[in-house]
Amino acid sequence: MRDSIIGKYHEKISCKDLTLAMSLVRPFRLYGDDALLLKEAELTKEKYGSVRRVYIVFDQDNVVEEDFQRLMIENNPTDEVKVIIDSDHMVMFSKPKELCSFLQEIEDKFS
């Protein structure tokens, strides 16, 4: 199973970076207190609708494929869409400079 996860999530990462990344992975619960989550995460125009959103597409993501990313954008419109070419699911390892550059651009534009 470990190898299949590595194959999907870390296709474009060097062996050195992958070893470091795997040493930093910690288990976590995706959903903790479901009742609290439902109460606190209620989507309203006043809450969620007031936040500017930018989606960064990872065009070589084999976990969340680009077609599905585009569907999420269509169903949940954003203020802007950016694409990092040749990036996989773990873009912070496969294209860290490009990701940082986009995040800086977004911060400059929307802050």
ZADO-837771 format. One record per residue (C-alpha): z, y, x; residue in three letters; chain; residue number from 1. Coordinates in steps of 0.2 Angstrom, whole numbers, always signed. Layout:
N
NODE       w       v       u   lomar   kevo   gupa
NODE       Z       Y       X     Ala      A    NUM
...
REM end
This chain:
111
NODE       w       v       u   lomar   kevo   gupa
NODE      +0      +0      +0     Met      A      1
NODE      +4     +12     +14     Arg      A      2
NODE     -13     +11     +21     Asp      A      3
NODE     -21     +14      +4     Ser      A      4
NODE     -11     +30      +2     Ile      A      5
NODE     -15     +35     +19     Ile      A      6
NODE     -33     +32     +16     Gly      A      7
NODE     -34     +43      +0     Lys      A      8
NODE     -22     +57      +5     Tyr      A      9
NODE     -25     +59     +24     His      A     10
NODE     -44     +55     +27     Glu      A     11
NODE     -48     +71     +37     Lys      A     12
NODE     -32     +71     +48     Ile      A     13
NODE     -30     +67     +66     Ser      A     14
NODE     -20     +52     +71     Cys      A     15
NODE      -7     +64     +79     Lys      A     16
NODE      -5     +75     +64     Asp      A     17
NODE      -4     +60     +52     Leu      A     18
NODE     +10     +52     +63     Thr      A     19
NODE     +19     +69     +62     Leu      A     20
NODE     +16     +71     +43     Ala      A     21
NODE     +22     +53     +39     Met      A     22
NODE     +38     +56     +49     Ser      A     23
NODE     +42     +71     +38     Leu      A     24
NODE     +39     +62     +21     Val      A     25
NODE     +54     +61     +11     Arg      A     26
NODE     +56     +52      -6     Pro      A     27
NODE     +58     +63     -22     Phe      A     28
NODE     +59     +61     -40     Arg      A     29
NODE     +44     +69     -48     Leu      A     30
NODE     +53     +72     -64     Tyr      A     31
NODE     +72     +75     -63     Gly      A     32
NODE     +80     +80     -79     Asp      A     33
NODE     +66     +79     -92     Asp      A     34
NODE     +76     +89    -106     Ala      A     35
NODE     +80    +103     -94     Leu      A     36
NODE     +62    +103     -88     Leu      A     37
NODE     +55    +104    -106     Leu      A     38
NODE     +67    +119    -110     Lys      A     39
NODE     +65    +128     -93     Glu      A     40
NODE     +46    +125     -92     Ala      A     41
NODE     +41    +131    -109     Glu      A     42
NODE     +24    +139    -108     Leu      A     43
NODE     +22    +156    -116     Thr      A     44
NODE     +12    +171    -114     Lys      A     45
NODE     +27    +181    -109     Glu      A     46
NODE     +31    +168     -95     Lys      A     47
NODE     +16    +158     -89     Tyr      A     48
NODE      +3    +170     -96     Gly      A     49
NODE     +10    +184     -85     Ser      A     50
NODE      +8    +176     -69     Val      A     51
NODE      -9    +179     -59     Arg      A     52
NODE     -17    +162     -54     Arg      A     53
NODE     -29    +157     -41     Val      A     54
NODE     -35    +139     -39     Tyr      A     55
NODE     -40    +133     -22     Ile      A     56
NODE     -53    +118     -24     Val      A     57
NODE     -52    +105     -11     Phe      A     58
NODE     -70     +98     -11     Asp      A     59
NODE     -67     +81      -3     Gln      A     60
NODE     -51     +77     -12     Asp      A     61
NODE     -51     +59     -16     Asn      A     62
NODE     -35     +59     -26     Val      A     63
NODE     -39     +74     -37     Val      A     64
NODE     -58     +74     -37     Glu      A     65
NODE     -67     +90     -38     Glu      A     66
NODE     -74     +87     -56     Asp      A     67
NODE     -56     +85     -62     Phe      A     68
NODE     -51    +100     -53     Gln      A     69
NODE     -64    +110     -61     Arg      A     70
NODE     -59    +103     -78     Leu      A     71
NODE     -41    +109     -75     Met      A     72
NODE     -48    +126     -71     Ile      A     73
NODE     -58    +126     -87     Glu      A     74
NODE     -43    +121     -97     Asn      A     75
NODE     -31    +133     -88     Asn      A     76
NODE     -41    +148     -83     Pro      A     77
NODE     -37    +157     -67     Thr      A     78
NODE     -40    +175     -60     Asp      A     79
NODE     -50    +168     -46     Glu      A     80
NODE     -56    +151     -39     Val      A     81
NODE     -58    +148     -20     Lys      A     82
NODE     -66    +132     -12     Val      A     83
NODE     -61    +125      +5     Ile      A     84
NODE     -76    +116     +11     Ile      A     85
NODE     -73     +98     +19     Asp      A     86
NODE     -55     +98     +14     Ser      A     87
NODE     -45     +83      +8     Asp      A     88
NODE     -30     +81      -3     His      A     89
NODE     -18     +86     +11     Met      A     90
NODE     -27    +102     +15     Val      A     91
NODE     -12    +109     +25     Met      A     92
NODE     -16     +96     +38     Phe      A     93
NODE     -35     +94     +36     Ser      A     94
NODE     -39    +113     +35     Lys      A     95
NODE     -23    +123     +39     Pro      A     96
NODE     -32    +138     +46     Lys      A     97
NODE     -43    +140     +31     Glu      A     98
NODE     -28    +137     +19     Leu      A     99
NODE     -17    +150     +28     Cys      A    100
NODE     -32    +162     +27     Ser      A    101
NODE     -35    +160      +9     Phe      A    102
NODE     -16    +161      +5     Leu      A    103
NODE     -15    +178     +15     Gln      A    104
NODE     -30    +184      +6     Glu      A    105
NODE     -22    +180     -11     Ile      A    106
NODE      -6    +188      -6     Glu      A    107
NODE     -15    +204      -1     Asp      A    108
NODE     -25    +205     -17     Lys      A    109
NODE     -12    +200     -30     Phe      A    110
NODE      +4    +207     -23     Ser      A    111
REM end
